[in-house]
Amino acid sequence: MALEARLNELKLKHKQMETEIVSENKYPSADQSAVNGLKRAKMRLKEEISSIEAKLAS
């Protein structure tokens, strides 16, 4: 099903973003505006994941 494939793709991107955020925060000179942008994008992905999961559950 297309929604399940999209869900898996989004979950993978979400996990990759988390890794990127953790990696960026390891450095004291981390660009906080970039990190915050990544966090916002990760949150949007999470919202889309939740929306798709709700559609699949119904």
mmCIF file of the N, C-alpha and C atoms, coordinates in Angstrom:
data_MODEL
# 
_entry.id   MODEL 
# 
loop_
_atom_site.group_PDB 
_atom_site.id 
_atom_site.type_symbol 
_atom_site.label_atom_id 
_atom_site.label_alt_id 
_atom_site.label_comp_id 
_atom_site.label_asym_id 
_atom_site.label_entity_id 
_atom_site.label_seq_id 
_atom_site.pdbx_PDB_ins_code 
_atom_site.Cartn_x 
_atom_site.Cartn_y 
_atom_site.Cartn_z 
_atom_site.occupancy 
_atom_site.B_iso_or_equiv 
_atom_site.pdbx_formal_charge 
_atom_site.auth_seq_id 
_atom_site.auth_comp_id 
_atom_site.auth_asym_id 
_atom_site.auth_atom_id 
_atom_site.pdbx_PDB_model_num 
ATOM 1   N N  . MET A 1 1  ? 0.847  -1.180 0.000  1.00 0.00 ? 1  MET A N  1 
ATOM 2   C CA . MET A 1 1  ? 0.000  0.000  0.000  1.00 0.00 ? 1  MET A CA 1 
ATOM 3   C C  . MET A 1 1  ? 0.890  1.240  0.000  1.00 0.00 ? 1  MET A C  1 
ATOM 4   N N  . ALA A 1 2  ? 0.469  2.262  -0.697 1.00 0.00 ? 2  ALA A N  1 
ATOM 5   C CA . ALA A 1 2  ? 1.262  3.483  -0.842 1.00 0.00 ? 2  ALA A CA 1 
ATOM 6   C C  . ALA A 1 2  ? 1.455  4.203  0.492  1.00 0.00 ? 2  ALA A C  1 
ATOM 7   N N  . LEU A 1 3  ? 0.427  4.214  1.316  1.00 0.00 ? 3  LEU A N  1 
ATOM 8   C CA . LEU A 1 3  ? 0.551  4.896  2.613  1.00 0.00 ? 3  LEU A CA 1 
ATOM 9   C C  . LEU A 1 3  ? 1.576  4.217  3.507  1.00 0.00 ? 3  LEU A C  1 
ATOM 10  N N  . GLU A 1 4  ? 1.616  2.906  3.467  1.00 0.00 ? 4  GLU A N  1 
ATOM 11  C CA . GLU A 1 4  ? 2.580  2.180  4.297  1.00 0.00 ? 4  GLU A CA 1 
ATOM 12  C C  . GLU A 1 4  ? 4.005  2.453  3.834  1.00 0.00 ? 4  GLU A C  1 
ATOM 13  N N  . ALA A 1 5  ? 4.199  2.537  2.528  1.00 0.00 ? 5  ALA A N  1 
ATOM 14  C CA . ALA A 1 5  ? 5.524  2.850  1.992  1.00 0.00 ? 5  ALA A CA 1 
ATOM 15  C C  . ALA A 1 5  ? 5.929  4.263  2.400  1.00 0.00 ? 5  ALA A C  1 
ATOM 16  N N  . ARG A 1 6  ? 4.998  5.195  2.306  1.00 0.00 ? 6  ARG A N  1 
ATOM 17  C CA . ARG A 1 6  ? 5.271  6.583  2.710  1.00 0.00 ? 6  ARG A CA 1 
ATOM 18  C C  . ARG A 1 6  ? 5.591  6.643  4.201  1.00 0.00 ? 6  ARG A C  1 
ATOM 19  N N  . LEU A 1 7  ? 4.849  5.892  4.997  1.00 0.00 ? 7  LEU A N  1 
ATOM 20  C CA . LEU A 1 7  ? 5.077  5.854  6.438  1.00 0.00 ? 7  LEU A CA 1 
ATOM 21  C C  . LEU A 1 7  ? 6.482  5.351  6.751  1.00 0.00 ? 7  LEU A C  1 
ATOM 22  N N  . ASN A 1 8  ? 6.883  4.282  6.100  1.00 0.00 ? 8  ASN A N  1 
ATOM 23  C CA . ASN A 1 8  ? 8.228  3.741  6.322  1.00 0.00 ? 8  ASN A CA 1 
ATOM 24  C C  . ASN A 1 8  ? 9.304  4.737  5.907  1.00 0.00 ? 8  ASN A C  1 
ATOM 25  N N  . GLU A 1 9  ? 9.074  5.429  4.798  1.00 0.00 ? 9  GLU A N  1 
ATOM 26  C CA . GLU A 1 9  ? 10.025 6.443  4.327  1.00 0.00 ? 9  GLU A CA 1 
ATOM 27  C C  . GLU A 1 9  ? 10.154 7.583  5.331  1.00 0.00 ? 9  GLU A C  1 
ATOM 28  N N  . LEU A 1 10 ? 9.024  8.038  5.857  1.00 0.00 ? 10 LEU A N  1 
ATOM 29  C CA . LEU A 1 10 ? 9.038  9.133  6.833  1.00 0.00 ? 10 LEU A CA 1 
ATOM 30  C C  . LEU A 1 10 ? 9.713  8.712  8.132  1.00 0.00 ? 10 LEU A C  1 
ATOM 31  N N  . LYS A 1 11 ? 9.473  7.493  8.571  1.00 0.00 ? 11 LYS A N  1 
ATOM 32  C CA . LYS A 1 11 ? 10.108 7.005  9.796  1.00 0.00 ? 11 LYS A CA 1 
ATOM 33  C C  . LYS A 1 11 ? 11.618 6.944  9.629  1.00 0.00 ? 11 LYS A C  1 
ATOM 34  N N  . LEU A 1 12 ? 12.073 6.531  8.459  1.00 0.00 ? 12 LEU A N  1 
ATOM 35  C CA . LEU A 1 12 ? 13.500 6.486  8.194  1.00 0.00 ? 12 LEU A CA 1 
ATOM 36  C C  . LEU A 1 12 ? 14.097 7.893  8.207  1.00 0.00 ? 12 LEU A C  1 
ATOM 37  N N  . LYS A 1 13 ? 13.439 8.834  7.558  1.00 0.00 ? 13 LYS A N  1 
ATOM 38  C CA . LYS A 1 13 ? 13.912 10.224 7.552  1.00 0.00 ? 13 LYS A CA 1 
ATOM 39  C C  . LYS A 1 13 ? 13.937 10.789 8.964  1.00 0.00 ? 13 LYS A C  1 
ATOM 40  N N  . HIS A 1 14 ? 12.920 10.465 9.756  1.00 0.00 ? 14 HIS A N  1 
ATOM 41  C CA . HIS A 1 14 ? 12.827 10.941 11.133 1.00 0.00 ? 14 HIS A CA 1 
ATOM 42  C C  . HIS A 1 14 ? 14.025 10.442 11.942 1.00 0.00 ? 14 HIS A C  1 
ATOM 43  N N  . LYS A 1 15 ? 14.351 9.172  11.771 1.00 0.00 ? 15 LYS A N  1 
ATOM 44  C CA . LYS A 1 15 ? 15.485 8.584  12.488 1.00 0.00 ? 15 LYS A CA 1 
ATOM 45  C C  . LYS A 1 15 ? 16.804 9.220  12.033 1.00 0.00 ? 15 LYS A C  1 
ATOM 46  N N  . GLN A 1 16 ? 16.934 9.465  10.737 1.00 0.00 ? 16 GLN A N  1 
ATOM 47  C CA . GLN A 1 16 ? 18.143 10.089 10.204 1.00 0.00 ? 16 GLN A CA 1 
ATOM 48  C C  . GLN A 1 16 ? 18.305 11.515 10.743 1.00 0.00 ? 16 GLN A C  1 
ATOM 49  N N  . MET A 1 17 ? 17.204 12.241 10.837 1.00 0.00 ? 17 MET A N  1 
ATOM 50  C CA . MET A 1 17 ? 17.267 13.601 11.371 1.00 0.00 ? 17 MET A CA 1 
ATOM 51  C C  . MET A 1 17 ? 17.694 13.593 12.828 1.00 0.00 ? 17 MET A C  1 
ATOM 52  N N  . GLU A 1 18 ? 17.199 12.636 13.601 1.00 0.00 ? 18 GLU A N  1 
ATOM 53  C CA . GLU A 1 18 ? 17.593 12.534 15.009 1.00 0.00 ? 18 GLU A CA 1 
ATOM 54  C C  . GLU A 1 18 ? 19.093 12.308 15.106 1.00 0.00 ? 18 GLU A C  1 
ATOM 55  N N  . THR A 1 19 ? 19.619 11.427 14.264 1.00 0.00 ? 19 THR A N  1 
ATOM 56  C CA . THR A 1 19 ? 21.057 11.162 14.247 1.00 0.00 ? 19 THR A CA 1 
ATOM 57  C C  . THR A 1 19 ? 21.833 12.420 13.886 1.00 0.00 ? 19 THR A C  1 
ATOM 58  N N  . GLU A 1 20 ? 21.323 13.159 12.913 1.00 0.00 ? 20 GLU A N  1 
ATOM 59  C CA . GLU A 1 20 ? 21.984 14.393 12.484 1.00 0.00 ? 20 GLU A CA 1 
ATOM 60  C C  . GLU A 1 20 ? 21.973 15.442 13.598 1.00 0.00 ? 20 GLU A C  1 
ATOM 61  N N  . ILE A 1 21 ? 20.871 15.557 14.301 1.00 0.00 ? 21 ILE A N  1 
ATOM 62  C CA . ILE A 1 21 ? 20.758 16.521 15.407 1.00 0.00 ? 21 ILE A CA 1 
ATOM 63  C C  . ILE A 1 21 ? 21.739 16.168 16.514 1.00 0.00 ? 21 ILE A C  1 
ATOM 64  N N  . VAL A 1 22 ? 21.785 14.896 16.893 1.00 0.00 ? 22 VAL A N  1 
ATOM 65  C CA . VAL A 1 22 ? 22.705 14.451 17.947 1.00 0.00 ? 22 VAL A CA 1 
ATOM 66  C C  . VAL A 1 22 ? 24.148 14.706 17.522 1.00 0.00 ? 22 VAL A C  1 
ATOM 67  N N  . SER A 1 23 ? 24.441 14.399 16.283 1.00 0.00 ? 23 SER A N  1 
ATOM 68  C CA . SER A 1 23 ? 25.793 14.595 15.768 1.00 0.00 ? 23 SER A CA 1 
ATOM 69  C C  . SER A 1 23 ? 26.183 16.069 15.794 1.00 0.00 ? 23 SER A C  1 
ATOM 70  N N  . GLU A 1 24 ? 25.282 16.924 15.374 1.00 0.00 ? 24 GLU A N  1 
ATOM 71  C CA . GLU A 1 24 ? 25.555 18.363 15.339 1.00 0.00 ? 24 GLU A CA 1 
ATOM 72  C C  . GLU A 1 24 ? 25.747 18.922 16.748 1.00 0.00 ? 24 GLU A C  1 
ATOM 73  N N  . ASN A 1 25 ? 24.993 18.421 17.705 1.00 0.00 ? 25 ASN A N  1 
ATOM 74  C CA . ASN A 1 25 ? 25.068 18.928 19.077 1.00 0.00 ? 25 ASN A CA 1 
ATOM 75  C C  . ASN A 1 25 ? 26.319 18.456 19.825 1.00 0.00 ? 25 ASN A C  1 
ATOM 76  N N  . LYS A 1 26 ? 27.088 17.552 19.247 1.00 0.00 ? 26 LYS A N  1 
ATOM 77  C CA . LYS A 1 26 ? 28.309 17.082 19.897 1.00 0.00 ? 26 LYS A CA 1 
ATOM 78  C C  . LYS A 1 26 ? 29.384 18.163 19.931 1.00 0.00 ? 26 LYS A C  1 
ATOM 79  N N  . TYR A 1 27 ? 29.264 19.126 19.055 1.00 0.00 ? 27 TYR A N  1 
ATOM 80  C CA . TYR A 1 27 ? 30.284 20.162 18.941 1.00 0.00 ? 27 TYR A CA 1 
ATOM 81  C C  . TYR A 1 27 ? 29.862 21.422 19.691 1.00 0.00 ? 27 TYR A C  1 
ATOM 82  N N  . PRO A 1 28 ? 30.771 22.009 20.448 1.00 0.00 ? 28 PRO A N  1 
ATOM 83  C CA . PRO A 1 28 ? 30.416 23.214 21.202 1.00 0.00 ? 28 PRO A CA 1 
ATOM 84  C C  . PRO A 1 28 ? 30.056 24.387 20.283 1.00 0.00 ? 28 PRO A C  1 
ATOM 85  N N  . SER A 1 29 ? 30.581 24.370 19.081 1.00 0.00 ? 29 SER A N  1 
ATOM 86  C CA . SER A 1 29 ? 30.296 25.469 18.152 1.00 0.00 ? 29 SER A CA 1 
ATOM 87  C C  . SER A 1 29 ? 29.135 25.143 17.222 1.00 0.00 ? 29 SER A C  1 
ATOM 88  N N  . ALA A 1 30 ? 28.240 24.274 17.669 1.00 0.00 ? 30 ALA A N  1 
ATOM 89  C CA . ALA A 1 30 ? 27.103 23.863 16.845 1.00 0.00 ? 30 ALA A CA 1 
ATOM 90  C C  . ALA A 1 30 ? 26.258 25.084 16.475 1.00 0.00 ? 30 ALA A C  1 
ATOM 91  N N  . ASP A 1 31 ? 25.828 25.116 15.234 1.00 0.00 ? 31 ASP A N  1 
ATOM 92  C CA . ASP A 1 31 ? 24.969 26.195 14.738 1.00 0.00 ? 31 ASP A CA 1 
ATOM 93  C C  . ASP A 1 31 ? 23.550 25.941 15.255 1.00 0.00 ? 31 ASP A C  1 
ATOM 94  N N  . GLN A 1 32 ? 23.179 26.655 16.310 1.00 0.00 ? 32 GLN A N  1 
ATOM 95  C CA . GLN A 1 32 ? 21.893 26.406 16.954 1.00 0.00 ? 32 GLN A CA 1 
ATOM 96  C C  . GLN A 1 32 ? 20.700 26.721 16.059 1.00 0.00 ? 32 GLN A C  1 
ATOM 97  N N  . SER A 1 33 ? 20.851 27.680 15.158 1.00 0.00 ? 33 SER A N  1 
ATOM 98  C CA . SER A 1 33 ? 19.730 27.964 14.259 1.00 0.00 ? 33 SER A CA 1 
ATOM 99  C C  . SER A 1 33 ? 19.530 26.791 13.296 1.00 0.00 ? 33 SER A C  1 
ATOM 100 N N  . ALA A 1 34 ? 20.615 26.165 12.865 1.00 0.00 ? 34 ALA A N  1 
ATOM 101 C CA . ALA A 1 34 ? 20.508 24.985 12.002 1.00 0.00 ? 34 ALA A CA 1 
ATOM 102 C C  . ALA A 1 34 ? 19.908 23.813 12.778 1.00 0.00 ? 34 ALA A C  1 
ATOM 103 N N  . VAL A 1 35 ? 20.350 23.634 14.013 1.00 0.00 ? 35 VAL A N  1 
ATOM 104 C CA . VAL A 1 35 ? 19.827 22.558 14.855 1.00 0.00 ? 35 VAL A CA 1 
ATOM 105 C C  . VAL A 1 35 ? 18.330 22.773 15.095 1.00 0.00 ? 35 VAL A C  1 
ATOM 106 N N  . ASN A 1 36 ? 17.938 23.996 15.374 1.00 0.00 ? 36 ASN A N  1 
ATOM 107 C CA . ASN A 1 36 ? 16.524 24.294 15.600 1.00 0.00 ? 36 ASN A CA 1 
ATOM 108 C C  . ASN A 1 36 ? 15.706 24.044 14.336 1.00 0.00 ? 36 ASN A C  1 
ATOM 109 N N  . GLY A 1 37 ? 16.263 24.359 13.183 1.00 0.00 ? 37 GLY A N  1 
ATOM 110 C CA . GLY A 1 37 ? 15.587 24.082 11.923 1.00 0.00 ? 37 GLY A CA 1 
ATOM 111 C C  . GLY A 1 37 ? 15.392 22.586 11.718 1.00 0.00 ? 37 GLY A C  1 
ATOM 112 N N  . LEU A 1 38 ? 16.417 21.817 12.055 1.00 0.00 ? 38 LEU A N  1 
ATOM 113 C CA . LEU A 1 38 ? 16.308 20.358 11.963 1.00 0.00 ? 38 LEU A CA 1 
ATOM 114 C C  . LEU A 1 38 ? 15.236 19.828 12.914 1.00 0.00 ? 38 LEU A C  1 
ATOM 115 N N  . LYS A 1 39 ? 15.192 20.391 14.108 1.00 0.00 ? 39 LYS A N  1 
ATOM 116 C CA . LYS A 1 39 ? 14.191 19.951 15.085 1.00 0.00 ? 39 LYS A CA 1 
ATOM 117 C C  . LYS A 1 39 ? 12.777 20.262 14.611 1.00 0.00 ? 39 LYS A C  1 
ATOM 118 N N  . ARG A 1 40 ? 12.598 21.435 14.002 1.00 0.00 ? 40 ARG A N  1 
ATOM 119 C CA . ARG A 1 40 ? 11.271 21.788 13.478 1.00 0.00 ? 40 ARG A CA 1 
ATOM 120 C C  . ARG A 1 40 ? 10.876 20.850 12.336 1.00 0.00 ? 40 ARG A C  1 
ATOM 121 N N  . ALA A 1 41 ? 11.815 20.567 11.449 1.00 0.00 ? 41 ALA A N  1 
ATOM 122 C CA . ALA A 1 41 ? 11.536 19.658 10.335 1.00 0.00 ? 41 ALA A CA 1 
ATOM 123 C C  . ALA A 1 41 ? 11.217 18.254 10.860 1.00 0.00 ? 41 ALA A C  1 
ATOM 124 N N  . LYS A 1 42 ? 11.935 17.836 11.885 1.00 0.00 ? 42 LYS A N  1 
ATOM 125 C CA . LYS A 1 42 ? 11.698 16.523 12.491 1.00 0.00 ? 42 LYS A CA 1 
ATOM 126 C C  . LYS A 1 42 ? 10.299 16.472 13.108 1.00 0.00 ? 42 LYS A C  1 
ATOM 127 N N  . MET A 1 43 ? 9.885  17.567 13.728 1.00 0.00 ? 43 MET A N  1 
ATOM 128 C CA . MET A 1 43 ? 8.556  17.621 14.322 1.00 0.00 ? 43 MET A CA 1 
ATOM 129 C C  . MET A 1 43 ? 7.468  17.546 13.240 1.00 0.00 ? 43 MET A C  1 
ATOM 130 N N  . ARG A 1 44 ? 7.690  18.221 12.108 1.00 0.00 ? 44 ARG A N  1 
ATOM 131 C CA . ARG A 1 44 ? 6.719  18.145 11.007 1.00 0.00 ? 44 ARG A CA 1 
ATOM 132 C C  . ARG A 1 44 ? 6.613  16.713 10.486 1.00 0.00 ? 44 ARG A C  1 
ATOM 133 N N  . LEU A 1 45 ? 7.759  16.032 10.399 1.00 0.00 ? 45 LEU A N  1 
ATOM 134 C CA . LEU A 1 45 ? 7.740  14.632 9.983  1.00 0.00 ? 45 LEU A CA 1 
ATOM 135 C C  . LEU A 1 45 ? 6.934  13.794 10.969 1.00 0.00 ? 45 LEU A C  1 
ATOM 136 N N  . LYS A 1 46 ? 7.144  14.021 12.250 1.00 0.00 ? 46 LYS A N  1 
ATOM 137 C CA . LYS A 1 46 ? 6.430  13.269 13.279 1.00 0.00 ? 46 LYS A CA 1 
ATOM 138 C C  . LYS A 1 46 ? 4.929  13.490 13.170 1.00 0.00 ? 46 LYS A C  1 
ATOM 139 N N  . GLU A 1 47 ? 4.524  14.723 12.880 1.00 0.00 ? 47 GLU A N  1 
ATOM 140 C CA . GLU A 1 47 ? 3.100  15.022 12.716 1.00 0.00 ? 47 GLU A CA 1 
ATOM 141 C C  . GLU A 1 47 ? 2.532  14.290 11.508 1.00 0.00 ? 47 GLU A C  1 
ATOM 142 N N  . GLU A 1 48 ? 3.292  14.257 10.411 1.00 0.00 ? 48 GLU A N  1 
ATOM 143 C CA . GLU A 1 48 ? 2.839  13.548 9.220  1.00 0.00 ? 48 GLU A CA 1 
ATOM 144 C C  . GLU A 1 48 ? 2.773  12.047 9.481  1.00 0.00 ? 48 GLU A C  1 
ATOM 145 N N  . ILE A 1 49 ? 3.749  11.520 10.220 1.00 0.00 ? 49 ILE A N  1 
ATOM 146 C CA . ILE A 1 49 ? 3.743  10.104 10.589 1.00 0.00 ? 49 ILE A CA 1 
ATOM 147 C C  . ILE A 1 49 ? 2.509  9.791  11.403 1.00 0.00 ? 49 ILE A C  1 
ATOM 148 N N  . SER A 1 50 ? 2.197  10.615 12.373 1.00 0.00 ? 50 SER A N  1 
ATOM 149 C CA . SER A 1 50 ? 1.022  10.397 13.217 1.00 0.00 ? 50 SER A CA 1 
ATOM 150 C C  . SER A 1 50 ? -0.264 10.436 12.401 1.00 0.00 ? 50 SER A C  1 
ATOM 151 N N  . SER A 1 51 ? -0.326 11.347 11.453 1.00 0.00 ? 51 SER A N  1 
ATOM 152 C CA . SER A 1 51 ? -1.497 11.472 10.595 1.00 0.00 ? 51 SER A CA 1 
ATOM 153 C C  . SER A 1 51 ? -1.690 10.215 9.748  1.00 0.00 ? 51 SER A C  1 
ATOM 154 N N  . ILE A 1 52 ? -0.626 9.719  9.164  1.00 0.00 ? 52 ILE A N  1 
ATOM 155 C CA . ILE A 1 52 ? -0.709 8.506  8.338  1.00 0.00 ? 52 ILE A CA 1 
ATOM 156 C C  . ILE A 1 52 ? -1.066 7.294  9.199  1.00 0.00 ? 52 ILE A C  1 
ATOM 157 N N  . GLU A 1 53 ? -0.476 7.213  10.384 1.00 0.00 ? 53 GLU A N  1 
ATOM 158 C CA . GLU A 1 53 ? -0.797 6.093  11.278 1.00 0.00 ? 53 GLU A CA 1 
ATOM 159 C C  . GLU A 1 53 ? -2.274 6.113  11.657 1.00 0.00 ? 53 GLU A C  1 
ATOM 160 N N  . ALA A 1 54 ? -2.834 7.299  11.862 1.00 0.00 ? 54 ALA A N  1 
ATOM 161 C CA . ALA A 1 54 ? -4.250 7.417  12.197 1.00 0.00 ? 54 ALA A CA 1 
ATOM 162 C C  . ALA A 1 54 ? -5.118 6.958  11.021 1.00 0.00 ? 54 ALA A C  1 
ATOM 163 N N  . LYS A 1 55 ? -4.715 7.318  9.809  1.00 0.00 ? 55 LYS A N  1 
ATOM 164 C CA . LYS A 1 55 ? -5.463 6.893  8.614  1.00 0.00 ? 55 LYS A CA 1 
ATOM 165 C C  . LYS A 1 55 ? -5.414 5.375  8.468  1.00 0.00 ? 55 LYS A C  1 
ATOM 166 N N  . LEU A 1 56 ? -4.240 4.794  8.710  1.00 0.00 ? 56 LEU A N  1 
ATOM 167 C CA . LEU A 1 56 ? -4.106 3.355  8.581  1.00 0.00 ? 56 LEU A CA 1 
ATOM 168 C C  . LEU A 1 56 ? -4.881 2.592  9.660  1.00 0.00 ? 56 LEU A C  1 
ATOM 169 N N  . ALA A 1 57 ? -5.017 3.204  10.823 1.00 0.00 ? 57 ALA A N  1 
ATOM 170 C CA . ALA A 1 57 ? -5.711 2.546  11.937 1.00 0.00 ? 57 ALA A CA 1 
ATOM 171 C C  . ALA A 1 57 ? -7.232 2.528  11.741 1.00 0.00 ? 57 ALA A C  1 
ATOM 172 N N  . SER A 1 58 ? -7.713 3.470  10.952 1.00 0.00 ? 58 SER A N  1 
ATOM 173 C CA . SER A 1 58 ? -9.189 3.530  10.794 1.00 0.00 ? 58 SER A CA 1 
ATOM 174 C C  . SER A 1 58 ? -9.690 2.715  9.638  1.00 0.00 ? 58 SER A C  1 
# 
